[in-house]
Amino acid sequence: MSLTSEHGRVFARFFLEISKAIKYLSAAGFGAKLLGGFGNGMVQSFIYARTLEPSDMREPKIAAEIAKELGKFHNVDIPGSKEPQLWVDIFKFYEKASTLRFEEPDKQKLFETISFEELHKEIIELREFTGLLNAPVVFAHNDLLSGNLMLNDEEEKLYLIDFEYGSYNYRGFDIGNHFNEYAGYDCDYSLYPTKEEQYHFIKHYLQPDKPDEVSIAEVESVFVETDAYKLASHLYWAIWAIIQARMSPIEFEYLGYFFLRYNEYKKQKPLTFSLVTSHLSASV
């Protein structure tokens, strides 16, 4: 079976699953209104709004609105299995990525510098480590970057769009993944939100009507959970990028993107592990 034909079958199954979710998300007021469906497609309403830039997401008012909408999103009940898909997906990506071969010699040479043995050990270790947190499982967006957020400035109406990666997943992954996207398309991780900015977001996520009444202990708990799963976000998209380097028709340095995300993962890992370990020790 060729990669192209297999990709087509996977997409067909994936479209069927996500189209079911979109019906419920649309009914709950998320994204464009679903007007109808046909075969392998659907018809949705037009959204009169602009796509956000990465810098918009850190504006306090917009950040608060994103947090509020994400909190609502996480409360939508989507019928079906509610098992978190994070590690299922990461291991599927890993199995596919580790067996690839590239026709271009330069890409193949760069691909061969990746230690899949090391990568596998990192996945196992992080899965076990994040499991200590018992993070809540919600229906997550999983790809909440600026391009999937739209804002009607006149009506001050925010829209979460593009749910193709949506699945039941860990709450911390969705928030941590969103925070990683503050880095923008250039992956400038010096732009990762400060602790103060994260606290602001988390308070509005937990209690949008009275954010200042959220206890510090509750905010700190979500902050630690988010910090742990931001590492999973790096691994997820890093391994995803290896596959895209082989399969995607888009002209983009996907292998370079793998190294950007994986190197940031390795840079942040000791800091995050220290933070989480201290938090867990203090909670005993």
N, C-alpha and C positions, 0 to 999 in steps of 0.2 A: 504494500500500500504506500503511495506517495505521501509526502508531507502535506501537499495541497489537498488531496482527496480526504485525508484524515481530518485536516483542518476544517473542511467543509462539513463533514459529519458532526464534528464537535460543535461547530457554530450553529447548526440546525437544532441540536439538542439544547444548546445554551439559549437560543432565541425563544424556544418554546417555554423554557423555565422562566426566563426574565419577563416575557410578555404576560405571564400569569401574575407576576409580582406587580407589574406596572398597572394592571387593572385596579389593584387594591391601593397602590400608592396614589394613583390619579384620583380615586374616590376620596382619599384622605387629604387631597389638595396639594399634592406634590407634583412638580414638573408641569409640562404642558397637559392640558385636558385631553384625555383619550376619547376620540370621536368614533373610532371603529377599527376593526382589524380584518386582515385578509391574508390567507396563505402564510407567507413568510414576511409579512409587513404589517404596519398599522398606520392610522391617520391620527395626528394630534393637532391641537390648536397652536396658533402662533403666539409666542411670548414677546410682548413689547417691553424689552429691557436690554441692557448692555451686559456683556460678559465682564466679570471682574478681572482685574489685574492682580498679581500676587501682592502688591503693596496695599491694595484695598483691604485685604483680609485682616490686616493688623490695625486698621482704623477702629478705635474702641466701639463706636456705634454699630459699625458693620459686623465686627467680631461678635458683639452681643447678639445681633440678629441671627447670625449663622449658628451660634450656640443654641439659641432658642429653637430654630427650625430643626436643627439636628436632634435636639431632645425630643421633639414631636415625631420626627422620622423614626427614631428608635422605639417609639411606642406603637408603631403600626404593626398589627398582627397579620403576618403573611402565612396562609395555610401551607402545610407541608412539614417536612423535617426541620427541626429547629437545632440540629447539630451544627456547631460552628465549623466553618469550612476552611479556616486559615491554614491549618497544618495539612489538611487533605490537599488543598491547592498547592501549597509550597512543595510537598513531596511529589505531586504530579509534575509540577514544573521541573523539579530536580531530575526526575527520571527521564523526562524528555530532553532537558538541556545537556545532561551528561553523556548522551549517546549521539549527539549531533556531529556532523562533518560539514565543512564549508568548502565550496568550490574555489573561492578566492584564496590563494596561498597566504596573503597577508592576514586575512581574517582567521584562517586555520591556525597560523602560527601564534596569533594573539590568543585564540581560544585555548590552545594547548598550554598556555601559562596559567590557566585557572586550575587550582587544586580542588577537584571535586571531593576528594577524601576529606580535606579540611572543611569544605563547605558543608558536607554532610554532618560532620561532628558539631559544627556551629548550629545547624538546624536542630539537632537532637538536644543539645545543651540549652538552647533558648526555649524550646518547647517545654522542657522540664522546669526551667527557671520561671517562666511566666505562669506556668500552672500553679505555682505556689500562691498566686494572688487571687485565685478563684474569681476572676473577672466576670461580670455579668455578660450574658449573651443576648444580643439584640439583632434585629434586622438592620444591617449596616449598609451604608452607601459604598464604602471601601475605596472610593476614588475621588475624594472631595478636594480637588485642586481648584484653582481660581477659574479655570475654563469650564468647570461644571457648576459654577455659581453665577446667577444673573440677577441684576438689580434694576428695577424701575425707579429711577431717582425721584421722579415727580410724585409717585404714589408711595415711595419708600417701601416697596414690596420686593422681598428677596425670594428667589426661586432656586431650589436644588434641582438639577437636571442630570440626565444621562445616567441611568441606573444599571448599565450593562454588567457592572462588576458587583451589583448588589447581592447579598446573601446573608444568612445568619452568621454572625461573627462576634468576636469579643469587642465590647464597647471601647476598651482602651485602644484597640487597633484603629478603629475609625477616627478617634480623636487624635491619636498620635500620628496617624497617616496624614491627617489634615495639617497638623503642626509642621510636619516635614515639608509640606507644600509651600510654606512661607518662603522657602529657599528659592522658589521660582523655577523657571525652566533652565536656568543656568546652574542650578544646584549650589547656590551660595548659602551654605549652612550657617554662616555667621548671622543670617537673618532669621534663624530659628527663634520663635517667640521667647521672650524673657520669662522668668518665673512669675513676675507680676502680670504679664500679658496672659499667661496660661491660667493663672488664678482668676483673672477677669472673665475669661472664656468659660471656665469650669463653673463658676458661680452662676452665670447666666444659663448655662446648660442645665444645671441642677434645679434652679429655682428662678426662672426668668422674671417673674413678677416682683420678687423680693430677694434679689441676689445678695444683698448685704446681710441677710438673715441666715445664710448658709454657714454652718459651723466650719471653723478652720480645720478641724479634724477630718470632716467629710471632704473638703476641698483638697487637703493634703493627700488623702487616700486615692482620689481620682487622679491627682497629679502624678503620684508614684506609678499607678497602674498605666497611665498614658505614657510615661517615660519608658517603661519596660516594653510596651508594645510598639513604640516608635522604632525599636530595633527590628522587630518582626516586619515592620513596613519596609525597612531598608532591604532585608533579605528577600521579601516577596517580590519587590520590583526589580531587584538586582538579577534574580534568577529568571524572572519574566523577560528581562531585556536580552538575555542570552538567546532565548527562543525567538524573540522578535528579530534578532540580528540575522537569523537563518530564514525566517518565514515572511517577515513583513516586506511589502513592496515600497514602503516609505523610505526615502533617503534620510537616514538618521544614524548617528554613531552609537548604535545600541550596545556594542561591546564596550565602548568607552563609558557609556552610562552605567553598565554593570560595575565597572571599577569605581566610578564615582560613588555609587550607593554602597558597595561593599566596603570600600575604604572608610566611609563615614560610619558605617556600622562598627567596624573594628576600632575606630577612634572613640566612639561614644560608649562602647560596651563596658569598659572598666568603670566609668563614671556611673553608668546606670546600674550596674550590678552592685556597686557600693551603696548607692542611694536606696535601692530596693531592699538590700540585706539589712541596712540600718533601720528602715521602716518596719520590716517584719520583726526584727529583734525588739524594737520598742513597743510593738503591739502585743507581745507575749505577756 
